[in-house]
């Protein structure tokens, strides 16, 4: 069995959905199809998810939703007409949206999530109807039928019983069309996954049914060794391990969300990233183990928007519990951290800047000074994390020196270096303004002199 997920651009229009149907029909093993909400048809288009956010905002503001609702329905109606479906599916979608708009809005986050999730949910209903209309018997399945997630307030994740219940989908004779991005808690609350939520849904289903392959269809032929918008014609990656892909995804690879790999990794389901617009291309396979090559580095990635909390205190290293107390202050503010490089008398905690505000920073600084008696404490902003990834790195000497030398040639200062215990990644913290220069310099160092 193959589980295949189609992203927003793959299901953005009737023309694209026809391609999806052709891909699914070409291989009878493709029995479970996970779909996103309709994405952009052109670079200046608006995603249906963004239209739904506007709709939710209007409902919360003054209840004047007629215009915003019409904009959402226009997208679905255009798709339905292009697929020669009747008005019935549009009536089903509109009724669903109207019901969501009338729901309890006392919890604003959950209210907005429910409206956003309608993008995937209603697109799945439409696509299932289209498949059936062209002789491909299909059935829409709601996440209510098994994708059980945890209760608030923790971030959303699938519970173990979800895998048990969803395993029953493996026995289907029909094509299952399943909406991505969300699940339901045991108490019936709709909860959405983080960014890349449809990837997560596809991975959960693949693990649950023990699929032979999880195909993730997007709008690129493969994963590249570096961002092609920054590096000219980067090397294509034909095969990559779960660990390598997770590290690269964490640091900005937008093709596949890092959290989506865990369910398939645990049960060993291979992943194949493919292009809806060029399905014959081999794509990039994500596997547990791969053959080693002469190139120690598989990929280089970068992500911006990081801040550093710098704390200094004389003889910090002798004070039992200092690090725990510092992290407890961050936990009290519901802040997660990425790295914690430290010295004898100082420690830096690196976190994503989106978690911070002036008020939160002021509280943290005050508490660190008053409760931990720090000599110096400050926030620093505007950092990027550059990540070099490769299974061959652990067997290669001098790699860190080569990377540091390449970075130094750009004139940038390395603010932080961190190597994971698995030794498949090396992270450099740098000022954001140098990010693209450093990516280009590192690519030239590790790829330009080696033939593909």
C-alpha positions, 0 to 999 in steps of 0.5 A: 500500500502507498499513502500519498499526500498532495500539497496546496499547489497540487490541489489548487485548481481543477487542472491540478486535481486532474493531475492528482487523479491521473497519478492515483489511478496510475498505481492501484497501490495508492489507496490513501490520499491525503490532501491540503487546502487549495493553494496558490494557482499563480505566484500572486494568488491567495491561498484558500487558508489565507481566505479562511483566516480573513473570514474568521477575522471578519466573523470575530470582528463584526460578523459581516462575513458575506463578502469573505465567505463569497471569496472562499466559495468562489475558489471551490466553485471554480474547482467544482465547475472545472471538474464538471461536478454539480452544485451539490458539492458546493452546497455541502461546502457552504453549509459546512462553512456556515455551521463553523461560523456559527460555532462558539467563539469564546476560545478564539484560537480554537474558533479560528483553527476550526475555520482554517481546517475547513480548507483541507476538510472540504477539499477532501470532500470535493476530491473524493466526489471527483474521483468517484465521478470519473470511475475511481470509487473513493470515500472521504474519511473525516479525522473524527474517525480515528485521528485522535490528538491530545487535549489542550494546552500542549502543542498538538500530536497524535495519541497512540490510540490514533494509530490503532484506530487508523490501522483499519483503513488498510483494509479498504477497497476504495480510495480513501481521501483524508484531509490533512492538518488536523485531528480531534481530541477525545473530548471532540475538540478540533486541533490543528498541527503545526506548520506542515500539518498535512505532511504530519497527517500523511506520515501518521496514516502511513505509520498506522497502516504500515504503508510500503511507501509514503509519497509526498507530492509537491511542486519540485522534482526533488530535494536540493543540497541547498536553497536554489533561490540562493545557490545557483543550480545546487546538487540534487539529492537522490537519497537521504536519511531520516536524520539528515532530512530532519536536521535540514527541515528544522533549519529551513528546508521548506519541502518537508516539515521536520516533525512529519518524519517521526511517525514514519521513522519509528516504523521504518516507512520510506518516504518519496518526495515527488513532483505532481507536475512531473510524476515520472521524475524519481524524486528524493527518497528518505530512508533509514540507511543509505549507501555512503558517498565520497561527499561528507556533506549532504545538504546545507540549510539556513533559517533566520529569526532567532534570538539569544538570551545571554547570561553571565555570572562568575562561578556559574559552573559551580552553582548546582541547578543554575541551568535548570532554574534559567530554563524554568523561567523560560518554561514559565513564559511558555518558551521553548529553546533550540540550543544552549551553548555555555562556558564557565561563567556564561550561558546562551539560550537560543530561541525563535524570536516569534515567541518573544515580545517586549513584555516577555523579555522584560519579565525574563530579564528581571527574573534572571537578575533578581532570582539568579543574581546574574552579573549580566543578562541581555537579549540579542536579536537578528540571528540565523542558524546555518546547518551543515548536515551529512551522515558522512561527517562523523568519519571526516576530519577537519570538516568544522575547520573547513566550514569555519574558514569558509565562513570567515572569508565572508567577513561574518563572525561566528556567534555560536557553534554546536554539534549534535551528539549524533554527529550528523549536523553542525550548527553555526549561529551568525548574524542574519545579514550574512546568511546568504553569503555564508550559504554560498560560501559553504556550498562552494567549499563542500560541493563546487569542487565535487562532481555530482 
